Amino acid sequence: MTGRRRAVLIAGPTASGKSALALEIAQAENGVIVNSDSMQVYDTLRVVTARPGDDDLAQADHRLYGTVPASMRFSTGQWLAAAQAIVDPTPEERPLIFVGGTGLYFDALLNGFAEIPQVPEAVTLEVQQEIQALDAGQRLALLQREDPATAERLKVVDPQRLTRALAVKRATGRLLSDFQDEEQVGVLGGFDVERMVLDPDRQVLRERIARRFEAMFDGGAVEEVAALRALELDPSLPVMKAIGVREIGGWLDGALDREEAIALATIATQQYAKRQRTWFRNRFGDWPRRGPASS
């Protein structure tokens, strides 16, 4: 034992059993579970985003779950600041267990994140309207003109990344790449850090995803999506892009039957899990892999 504080980082694709493992560790060690998933931070969609239920919440200290209004855009930098606010006052004898599927959150936790000023919503919306008709080649050309360094770093200039880069430049007068090039540090420098990526068999994961979304559909997801739609939020908000919102919305509108909605959401979730696994393999290739976790 080194006497240093302990942090456990549990990453992995959706439905791999991360929350169950985090709860097991938290109960054994009186740990604090910190959400590291970009969708589970939002309220309204507890079932759709697979946030821990009331029973799990009662068994251990959970933080940053459902704390952000659906009407907000919650950036990686904001999450890191919220995580820092948990790290500092938590007693040293309590381990912190960061669990989730958002790789950028873990990267920021370990390596820091560029401190970029908050961009006004109006600026973001103006840029979104400006670029909405651009194809992939036009997006790349525009970013090459506006911020060549950022364009060079991105493999794909999708609308979200282009919006971010242009909005930062127009709101601050500085390039996004300038902020990113500033020295950054993580928040776990004083910790013994245990890292792991949960990596179940591909077919096992696909079957889990299929079972889970069907259970979600019958377990409150429909009511959550109806409540979300009643808020009449901007369709570009992150919470409106959560897997299941569009598919269940199609069922509510009568455009899809139950089986079609479940099938489409299951396929979308499986595709998302594949992208997550690719990200973790490319970026966290040196993290120890762990087999199937209970779910």
Long-range contacts (C-beta under 8 A, 24 or more apart in sequence): 2-192, 4-190, 4-191, 4-192, 5-92, 5-95, 5-96, 5-190, 5-191, 5-192, 6-95, 6-96, 6-191, 6-192, 6-194, 7-95, 7-96, 7-97, 7-98, 7-188, 7-191, 7-192, 7-193, 7-194, 8-95, 8-96, 8-97, 8-98, 8-193, 8-194, 8-196, 9-36, 9-98, 9-99, 9-106, 9-109, 9-110, 9-193, 9-194, 9-195, 9-196, 10-97, 10-98, 10-99, 10-100, 10-196, 10-198, 11-36, 11-99, 11-100, 11-101, 11-103, 11-106, 11-195, 11-196, 11-197, 11-198, 11-280, 11-284, 11-287, 12-101, 12-197, 12-198, 12-199, 12-276, 12-280, 12-293, 13-101, 13-198, 13-205, 13-272, 13-273, 13-274, 13-276, 13-277, 13-280, 14-50, 14-101, 14-209, 14-269, 14-272, 14-273, 14-276, 15-50, 15-205, 15-208, 15-209, 15-212, 15-269, 15-273, 15-295, 16-198, 16-199, 16-200, 16-205, 16-208, 16-273, 16-292, 16-293, 16-295, 17-198, 17-200, 17-292, 17-293, 17-294, 17-295, 18-99, 18-100, 18-101, 18-198, 18-293, 19-50, 19-52, 19-56, 19-99, 20-293, 20-294, 20-295, 21-99, 21-198, 21-290, 21-293, 21-294, 22-97, 22-99, 23-52, 23-56, 23-59, 23-60, 25-95, 25-97, 26-59, 26-60, 26-61, 26-97, 27-59, 27-60, 29-94, 29-95, 30-93, 30-94, 30-95, 31-60, 31-61, 31-94, 31-95, 31-96, 31-97, 32-60, 32-61, 32-63, 32-86, 32-90, 32-94, 32-95, 32-96, 32-97, 33-60, 33-61, 33-62, 33-63, 33-97, 33-99, 34-63, 34-64, 34-83, 34-86, 34-96, 34-97, 34-98, 34-99, 35-62, 35-63, 35-64, 35-65, 35-99, 35-100, 36-79, 36-83, 36-98, 36-99, 36-100, 36-101, 36-102, 36-105, 36-106, 36-109, 37-99, 37-100, 37-101, 37-102, 37-105, 38-74, 38-76, 38-79, 38-100, 38-102, 38-104, 38-105, 38-238, 39-238, 39-239, 39-242, 40-64, 40-65, 40-66, 40-100, 41-65, 41-66, 41-67, 41-68, 41-74, 41-79, 42-66, 42-68, 42-69, 42-70, 42-72, 42-74, 42-238, 42-239, 42-242, 43-67, 43-68, 43-69, 43-70, 44-70, 44-224, 44-227, 44-228, 44-231, 44-239, 45-70, 45-224, 45-225, 45-228, 45-239, 45-242, 45-244, 45-245, 46-220, 46-224, 47-216, 47-219, 47-220, 47-221, 47-224, 48-216, 48-221, 48-224, 48-225, 48-242, 48-243, 48-244, 48-245, 48-248, 49-242, 50-212, 50-216, 70-228, 70-231, 70-233, 70-237, 70-239, 71-231, 71-233, 71-237, 72-237, 73-121, 73-124, 73-237, 73-238, 74-238, 75-116, 76-104, 76-105, 76-108, 76-113, 77-108, 77-113, 77-114, 77-115, 77-116, 79-105, 79-108, 80-105, 80-108, 80-109, 80-112, 80-113, 80-187, 83-109, 83-187, 84-187, 87-187, 87-188, 96-191, 101-276, 103-276, 103-279, 103-280, 103-283, 103-284, 106-284, 107-283, 108-186, 109-186, 109-187, 109-188, 110-186, 110-188, 110-193, 111-184, 111-185, 111-186, 112-184, 112-185, 112-186, 112-187, 113-184, 114-176, 114-179, 114-180, 114-182, 114-184, 115-179, 115-182, 116-168, 116-172, 116-176, 116-179, 117-171, 117-172, 119-167, 119-168, 119-171, 119-172, 120-171, 123-167, 123-170, 123-171, 124-163, 124-167, 125-234, 125-236, 126-170, 127-162, 127-163, 127-166, 127-167, 127-170, 128-159, 128-163, 128-236, 130-166, 131-159, 131-162, 131-163, 131-166, 132-159, 134-159, 134-162, 142-166, 147-175, 147-176, 147-177, 149-175, 149-177, 149-181, 150-175, 150-176, 150-177, 150-180, 153-177, 195-284, 195-287, 195-288, 196-287, 196-288, 196-289, 196-290, 197-280, 197-284, 197-287, 197-288, 197-289, 197-290, 198-289, 198-290, 198-291, 198-292, 198-293, 199-277, 199-289, 199-290, 199-291, 200-291, 200-292, 200-293, 201-291, 201-292, 204-292, 205-270, 205-273, 206-270, 206-273, 208-295, 209-266, 209-269, 209-270, 209-273, 210-266, 212-295, 213-244, 213-262, 213-265, 213-266, 213-269, 214-262, 214-266, 216-244, 217-248, 217-258, 217-261, 217-262, 217-265, 221-248, 222-248, 222-251, 222-252, 225-249, 225-252, 226-252, 243-268, 243-269, 243-272, 244-269
